[in-house]
Structures are given as structure tokens and as C-alpha cells.
Amino acid sequence: MSTLICGSIAYDNIMVFHDRFKNHILPEQIHILNVAFLVPEMRREFGGCAGNIAYSLQLLGGEPEIMATVGDDAGPYLARLDSLGLSRKHVRQVADCFTAQAFITTDLDDNQITAFHPGAMTYAHYNQIADAKDATLGIVAPDGRDGMISHARNFAAAGVPFVFDPGQGLPMFSGDELMEFMKLADYACFNDYEAKMACDRTGRTLEQLAGEVRALIVTRGGEGSHIYADGQRYEIPCVAADALVDPTGCGDAYRSGLLYGIAKGWDWVKTGRLAAVMGSIKIAHRGGQNHRASRQEIAERFAKAFGQAPW
């Protein structure tokens, strides 16, 4: 049975400015800001939360199904899904718009200026959870606002357990809306910044929010993660990576491990450890979908970090 991954499919256009933004921005003139940066380095990556999560979940041997919306320019991405053997039967192409995409310019101090165009992502609510009849687990990842709301309600109505993972989409929702998501969801996942924002907007503590779901997962970058479940907090350590190359998509790789462990009925310690392993594999590669590892290699990394293989 499949795991339905509702979220964005996007192109990430990444450019490198071989200087520092601060050398070209006059603080006293920011009210009439007009700057241009020459970017001799540029690459386009396949990204989006749904695409990234599905990619890593397939590496684990899971059964991901992507539910997303794309635009007229989606041809290369759709061809990539086909080449990877990832089903796109729930990927809807919307006419007369672009696929969601980010334009990211990074300077030599690793400062970033990003513009994001949602494009077809805005029409995520066109997709219906009921169309994915084989789904036994799901995730509502960052997507169009209306789509995230409808997918959460429809997962709950269908009795399909799901993870609420708002990511960078969290600021779109009020405190009351976030509480509705928490009551509908079976699990929730935030990074530490998002967790603080969720607490501020809802007026609840982290422990109170955790009481609304079977498990609340908070990722903390290099400090590992916390999983609030069963009335306690499980401490999941960070796993050493081969190299620290690019954090883009690390959270999505982590979530693939969560989904795999939940689908298999694992305990939270084992599930969190697998999630940490997947994040460590991803961070050693640029982009969200360029890391490769066989199930055997994943098991070996798990065993090296925690003393025994996960399967």
C-alpha cells in the first residue's frame, strides 16, 4: 500500500554571486533599491517538497505516490519522474501557468536572496485525496494554501493517517487554522523555528501541541531532533555526514525516514534514527535529489551510527 505525498513540485534555480551583497547595497539608499548581480554560476535542480520526499522514500524501498500540480514547463520534471520509476498518476498539469520555482542567489558569505513563484502550486486543491485509493498513509507538505487545507480535511475524512508538515508554508495560517490542522492530523513535523512560530500563533506550548497528535517531531539541524510521543520526549542525535555540502532538502530526506518508519510500525527511536541517517546522506550532496544510496548502504550507515542495522 502506498504513502501519498501531497506537496510541491518545483524547479530550484540556484545562482552564485562571486562577491558580497553588502559591497553593492548602500544602506542609506535602500528606500530606492535598484541593484543587479552578475551570476556566472547557475544550476537548475529538481526540487519541491513532494518530489524530494518521494525521491528519498523510494531509496528506502517505500511506495511513494506524489500528489501535486505542475505547469506547462513541467516536461523535464515529468520525464525525470518516469526515469526514476516514480508514479505521476496524481500529478496534475495545469495549463497556462509555470511550475512552481525558486530563484536563489547566494553570495560569498552564504547570504541568500530568494524569489519564489508558486505557479501551478496555487491549484493544488484541484487534486482529491479520494482519487488515491491505495494510500494508507499520507503527508501534507508545503503546497498551495487551499490545497493544504482540503488535503488535511480529506485525509481525516477518509480515515487515512497523515503527517502535517507545513514547513515554509506555516506563516500562511492563523493560530485557529493551525489548531485545526493539529486536530485533524495524526502526526506533525516542524523545524525548531517553525515550532516556535506555531506556539506563538496558537498560544500553546510545544507539549500542549504534542497532546493533539500521536507524535510531534521537531528537527533541530545539527543538534538532532526531538520526538514528543507517548507522554515523553525522545532525543534523536544527529548522524555524522561524509561532508557538509548543501542543506537544501535535508528536512525532506528526514521526513522520508519518518514516513518509512511509521508505515512499518516501528518505534519512535528507530524511526527517528532512520530519519537522521537519511538527512545525513542528503547533506553531502547538492540539491534535494542528487544523493544516491542503496538499502544496503543505508543499513550500513545506520549500523555504524547506532550499533545495529534497521532491517
C-alpha positions in Angstrom: 0.0 0.0 0.0 1.2 3.5 -0.8 2.2 6.6 1.0 0.6 9.7 -0.6 2.8 12.7 -0.6 0.9 15.9 -1.1 3.2 18.9 -1.7 5.1 21.0 -4.2 7.0 20.0 -7.2 9.3 22.8 -8.1 12.4 23.9 -10.0 15.2 25.4 -7.9 17.2 27.9 -9.9 20.4 28.5 -7.9 22.9 31.2 -8.8 26.2 32.2 -7.2 27.3 35.9 -6.9 31.1 36.0 -6.6 31.1 38.9 -4.2 29.2 40.0 -1.1 25.8 41.7 -1.3 26.9 44.2 1.4 29.5 45.6 -1.0 26.8 46.6 -3.5 23.9 47.7 -1.3 24.1 51.2 0.1 22.2 51.1 3.5 21.3 54.8 3.2 19.7 54.1 -0.2 17.6 51.0 0.5 14.4 53.1 0.0 15.3 53.3 -3.7 17.0 50.0 -4.0 18.0 49.1 -7.6 20.7 46.5 -7.8 21.9 43.8 -10.3 24.2 41.0 -9.5 26.3 39.2 -12.2 25.9 35.5 -11.5 28.4 33.4 -13.7 27.4 30.2 -11.9 23.8 28.9 -12.3 22.2 25.5 -12.0 18.7 24.2 -12.1 17.7 21.4 -9.6 14.6 19.3 -9.4 13.0 20.1 -6.1 9.8 20.8 -4.2 8.9 19.0 -1.0 6.8 16.3 -2.6 9.4 15.5 -5.2 12.2 15.4 -2.6 10.4 13.3 -0.1 9.3 10.8 -2.7 12.8 10.5 -4.1 14.3 9.6 -0.7 11.4 7.4 0.3 11.9 5.3 -2.9 15.6 4.9 -2.0 14.4 3.3 1.3 12.1 0.9 -0.6 8.9 2.7 0.3 6.0 3.1 -2.0 5.6 6.9 -2.6 2.7 8.4 -4.6 3.1 12.1 -5.4 0.1 14.3 -5.5 1.0 17.7 -6.9 0.2 20.3 -9.6 2.7 21.4 -12.3 2.6 23.8 -15.2 3.2 23.9 -19.0 7.0 23.8 -18.4 6.9 20.5 -16.4 8.1 18.3 -19.3 11.7 17.7 -18.0 10.4 17.0 -14.4 7.8 14.6 -15.6 10.4 12.8 -17.7 12.6 12.6 -14.6 9.8 11.0 -12.6 9.3 8.5 -15.3 13.1 7.7 -15.4 13.1 7.2 -11.6 10.0 4.9 -11.8 8.0 7.4 -9.6 4.3 7.3 -10.5 2.8 10.6 -11.6 -0.8 9.5 -11.9 -1.7 12.1 -9.3 0.5 14.8 -10.7 -1.9 17.2 -12.4 -0.7 19.5 -15.2 -2.4 22.9 -15.1 -2.5 24.9 -18.4 -1.3 28.5 -18.9 1.0 28.6 -15.8 4.5 27.8 -14.8 5.6 25.0 -12.4 6.5 26.4 -9.0 10.0 27.6 -8.9 12.5 29.4 -6.7 15.2 31.8 -7.9 18.0 31.8 -5.3 21.1 34.0 -5.4 23.9 33.2 -2.9 26.9 35.4 -2.2 30.3 34.5 -0.8 29.1 34.9 2.8 26.3 32.4 2.1 23.7 35.1 2.3 20.7 34.4 0.1 18.2 36.5 -1.8 15.3 34.3 -2.9 12.2 34.9 -5.1 9.6 32.2 -5.2 6.8 31.9 -7.8 4.1 29.4 -6.8 2.6 29.0 -10.2 0.7 25.8 -10.6 1.1 25.1 -6.9 -1.8 27.5 -6.3 -4.1 25.0 -7.8 -3.2 22.1 -5.5 -6.8 22.0 -4.3 -7.8 20.6 -7.7 -6.4 17.2 -6.6 -8.5 15.0 -4.5 -7.3 12.6 -1.8 -10.2 10.2 -2.7 -8.5 9.5 -6.1 -5.6 7.8 -4.3 -7.5 4.7 -3.3 -4.4 2.7 -2.3 -3.0 5.2 0.2 -2.7 4.0 3.8 -0.5 6.9 5.0 0.0 10.5 3.9 1.7 13.8 4.4 0.5 17.3 3.8 3.8 19.1 3.0 4.2 22.8 1.8 1.8 23.4 -1.1 -0.9 25.9 -2.1 -2.8 27.2 0.9 -6.2 25.9 -0.3 -4.7 22.5 -1.2 -3.1 22.0 2.2 -6.4 22.7 3.9 -8.5 20.5 1.7 -6.0 17.6 1.7 -5.8 17.6 5.5 -9.6 17.6 5.8 -10.0 14.9 3.2 -7.3 12.7 4.7 -9.1 12.9 8.0 -12.5 12.2 6.4 -11.1 9.2 4.6 -9.6 7.8 7.8 -6.1 7.9 6.3 -3.4 8.8 9.0 -1.2 11.7 7.9 1.7 13.9 8.9 1.1 17.7 9.0 4.3 19.3 7.7 3.7 23.0 7.0 7.4 24.0 6.5 7.8 27.4 4.9 4.0 27.5 4.4 3.3 27.8 8.1 3.1 31.7 8.0 0.0 31.4 5.7 -2.1 30.1 8.5 -3.7 31.7 11.6 -3.5 30.1 15.0 -7.0 28.7 14.7 -6.2 27.2 11.3 -3.0 25.6 12.7 -5.0 24.1 15.6 -7.5 22.7 13.1 -4.5 21.0 11.3 -3.2 19.6 14.6 -6.6 18.2 15.4 -7.0 16.6 12.0 -3.5 15.2 11.8 -2.1 12.1 13.4 1.5 13.4 13.3 3.1 16.8 12.9 6.6 17.8 12.0 8.3 21.2 12.3 11.8 22.6 12.4 12.7 24.4 15.6 11.9 27.9 14.2 8.6 26.7 12.8 7.8 25.1 16.2 8.3 28.4 17.9 6.1 30.1 15.4 3.4 27.5 15.8 3.5 28.0 19.6 3.3 31.8 19.2 0.4 31.7 16.8 -1.7 29.1 18.7 -0.8 30.3 22.2 0.1 26.7 23.1 3.2 25.2 24.4 5.1 22.5 22.5 3.8 19.9 25.0 0.2 21.1 24.5 0.5 20.9 20.7 2.0 17.4 21.1 -1.1 16.4 23.0 -3.1 16.9 19.9 -1.3 14.2 17.8 0.2 10.8 18.2 3.7 12.3 17.7 5.2 15.8 17.3 8.6 15.9 15.7 10.9 18.9 15.9 14.1 18.9 13.9 17.0 21.0 15.2 19.6 20.9 12.5 23.0 19.8 13.7 21.6 19.3 17.2 19.4 16.3 16.1 15.7 16.2 16.7 13.1 15.7 19.4 10.1 13.4 19.1 7.2 14.1 21.5 5.1 10.9 21.8 3.8 8.5 24.4 3.9 11.3 27.0 7.7 11.7 26.7 10.4 13.3 24.6 12.7 11.1 22.6 16.1 12.5 21.9 17.3 11.6 18.4 21.0 12.5 17.7 22.4 13.9 14.5 24.3 11.5 12.4 27.7 12.5 11.1 27.7 13.2 7.3 30.5 12.4 4.9 30.6 16.2 4.1 28.5 19.3 4.8 27.8 20.4 1.2 24.2 21.7 1.0 21.3 21.6 3.5 18.7 22.0 0.8 16.2 19.2 1.0 17.7 17.7 4.2 14.4 18.1 6.0 12.6 16.3 3.2 15.1 13.4 3.4 14.5 13.3 7.1 10.7 13.1 6.5 11.2 10.2 4.2 12.7 8.2 7.1 9.8 9.2 9.3 7.2 8.1 6.8 9.0 4.8 6.2 9.2 4.0 10.0 5.5 5.0 10.5 4.4 2.8 7.6 6.4 -0.1 9.1 5.1 0.4 12.6 8.5 1.0 14.1 9.0 2.5 17.5 9.9 6.2 17.6 13.6 5.8 18.5 14.2 3.6 15.5 12.1 5.7 13.2 13.8 8.9 14.3 17.3 7.4 13.8 16.5 6.3 10.3 15.2 9.8 9.6 18.5 11.2 10.9 20.5 8.8 8.7 18.6 10.0 5.6 19.3 13.6 6.4 23.0 12.9 6.8 23.1 11.2 3.4 21.4 14.1 1.7 23.5 16.9 3.2 26.7 15.6 1.5 25.2 16.4 -2.0 24.0 19.5 -3.7 20.2 19.8 -4.4 17.4 17.8 -3.0 17.5 14.8 -5.3 21.1 14.1 -6.2 22.1 11.8 -3.3 22.1 8.0 -4.0 22.3 5.1 -1.6 21.1 1.5 -1.8 19.1 0.0 1.0 22.2 -1.9 2.0 24.3 1.3 2.2 21.6 2.9 4.3 21.5 0.0 6.6 25.3 0.1 6.9 25.2 3.8 7.8 22.5 3.1 10.4 24.5 0.3 11.9 27.7 2.4 12.0 25.8 5.2 13.9 23.6 3.1 16.2 25.2 -0.3 16.5 22.8 -2.4 14.6 21.1 -2.4 11.2 17.5 -1.3 10.8 16.5 -4.3 8.7 
